[in-house]
Amino acid sequence: MPAGSVWGMKRILPALALFAASAAFVSAQITPFDLAGNAGIGLLAGNENHVVNGSFGSGGEVGAGISYDSNTMLLTINIGWGSGNGFADLTGAATAGHIHGITTSNAPASYLENAGVQIGLNALGGWSSSATNGGFSGTVSLNGTQATALMNGQLYINVHTATNSGGEIRGQLIAVPEPSTYALIFAAVALVGVIWQRRHRAAA
């Protein structure tokens, strides 16, 4: 291999490592989340572990969805329910909405488990109680215990109504892979390949 090519590779390899490290950092910082349960994806009556009376209500992520920033420990939530958001209507106005937390050693927590309230969403700005066009859009700050429970799949969102005071629709917060991480790494590899090829041709 020509000396110029060796010299070029010595400069390119650290750049590749830097790009890969940057991509990994981005992935570690922001984690997207889905809502899921026994009945499927979203905020669903069938995701509850008790009898739900008279409701086929449903909800799920809207807009930017749900994500967690591990640097700031902020959980961003954009959820909706009711026909106005493309889902099914609740039996009545939402009387409350909470993030419930399972912080036992059982990780990930079973969808059939209940846990106490960690954060009341209905007490925050961005809450709408409408049965037909309700939801929550906002950001909540997690403490260390809550953040650990979140990443272990031990937090869920539960929306309550007068008819179903124990909760009418529910969804477990489940972390999902971030495809953009791989896109960044592949882009970095491709860029380094182009640079190396140009340097190789110039040295030939």
N, C-alpha and C positions, 0 to 999 in steps of 0.2 A: 504494500500500500504506500503510495507517495507520502512524503513527509507532510505535505500540505493537507492531505486528507486526514492524517492522524491528528494534526494540530486542530483542524476544523472539528473533528469528532470530540476532541477534548473540550472544545468550547460549547458544542451543541448538547452534549450529554447533561451538563449541569443545568442548561436551559430546560431540557425535557423534565428533569427532576423537579425544577421549580414550578413548571406548569402543572405537573401531576400533583405536587403538594398543594398548590393553590386550589385545584379542583377538589381535592379531598377536604380542604378547609371549608370551602363553600358548602359541601355536602354535610359536614358535621355541624355547621352553624344553623341551617334551615332544614327542618324536617317536615314534609307534608303529611297530613293525616286523613284517613277515611273514617266513616262511621259504619259500624257493622253489628250484627247480632244473629240470633238463631234464625230469624226469618229472612235475613239478607242484608244488603247494603242500604244504609240510610238511617233515618229516625223513623222506626216502624213500631206499630202497636204490637206486632208479633215478636219483637225483640225483648219484650218485658218477660218477667218470670212469674207473673201472677195473672189472674183473669182480668182482661180489659173489657169493659162493658160498652157495647153499642158503638164501637169505633173501628173504622178502617182508615183512620187518619194516618198521614205519613208526612215526612219531611226529609231534609237532607242538606247537603252543602249547596250554597249558591255563590255566585260571583267568584271571588278569589279563593273560596274554600277555607280550609283549616290548615294552619302551619304553626310550627314552634321554632323559635329562635333560641338556641341554647346559650348564646352569648348574653342576651338580655333577659332570658328566662320569661319571655313574653309569648303567650299563646294567642294567636289571632283566630277568631271564629267568625265565619259567615255562614249562617244556617237559615233555613226558612221552612215553612209548612203551609198547607192549605192550597186551594186551587189557584190562588193568585200567584203562587210561586211554582206552579206546575205539579203540585202534589195533591193529596186528598185532604179534605177539611177535617178538623177536629170536632169533637162533640160539642164544644163550646170554647169560649175564650180561654187562653192559657192562664191559669192562676199563678203559675210559677215555672221557672226553668232553672236547673242547677247542673253544675258539674259535680258528680258524686265520685268519691274516691275509695278504692280498695287498696289498702296499704299493708295487707298481711304478707306473709312470705310466699303466698301462692301467686306466681307470676308465669305466664300471663293469667289474669283472673278469668274465671268462667263467666260466660254471658249470663249464667243463671244466678249469679251472686248479687246481693244488694250491698250497698255501703252508704255511709253517712254523707251529708252535703259538705262539699269542700268550698265551692264558690257559687253564690247566687247570681245568676245572669239577669234575672228580672229586676234586680236592684241597681243595675248599671244602665248607662245611656246606650242606646242602640237596640233596646228591647221593644218588641211589639207583641202584644198579647192576642191579636186578632186570630180567630179560629180559621179564617179563610185566606189570610194574607199576613201571617205573623212570622216572627223570626228574631234573630239576634245577629248584629254585626258590631264587633268591637274587639278589644284586646284586653286580656287579663294577665296579671302578673302571678307567676307561680313561685312558691317557696321550694326549698330543696327537696323536701319529702314529696310534694306534689309533682315536681319535675321527674323524680325517679319513678313514681307511680305511673306517670304519663308514658314514659319510655318503655315501661314494662307492660303496657296495655291494661293498666288497672284503674283507668278513669273512664267514666261514661257520662253522656249528656242525657238528661231525663226532663221531659216537659209534662207538666201536670195540668189537669183540668178539674172542674168541680165534679164531673161524673166519675173521673178516674183520678182521685186525689193521690194515689200512690204512684202515678205516672201513666201517661197515655201513650207517648212515643219515646223511644229510647234508642241510643246507639253508642256502642263502645268505641273509644278513640284508639285507632290502630294505625301505627306508623307505616308508611309505604315507602318503597325505594324511590330515589330521586333520579329520573333518567337524565337530567341535565348534567349530573356528575360525570356520567360516562361520555356524554357529548363533549364536555370540556376536555376530558382526557384524550379522546380520539382526535379532537381538533388540534390539541397540542402536539400529538404524535405526527399528525399530517403536516403541521407547520414546520416542525423540526426536520421532517423528511424532505420537504421542499428546499429548506435552507441547505441541508447537507448535499442534495443533488446539485444545486447551483454551485456550491463551493467545489464539489467534485469535478464538475465540468470545467470550472475556471482553472483548476489545478492541472487538468489533463493536457 
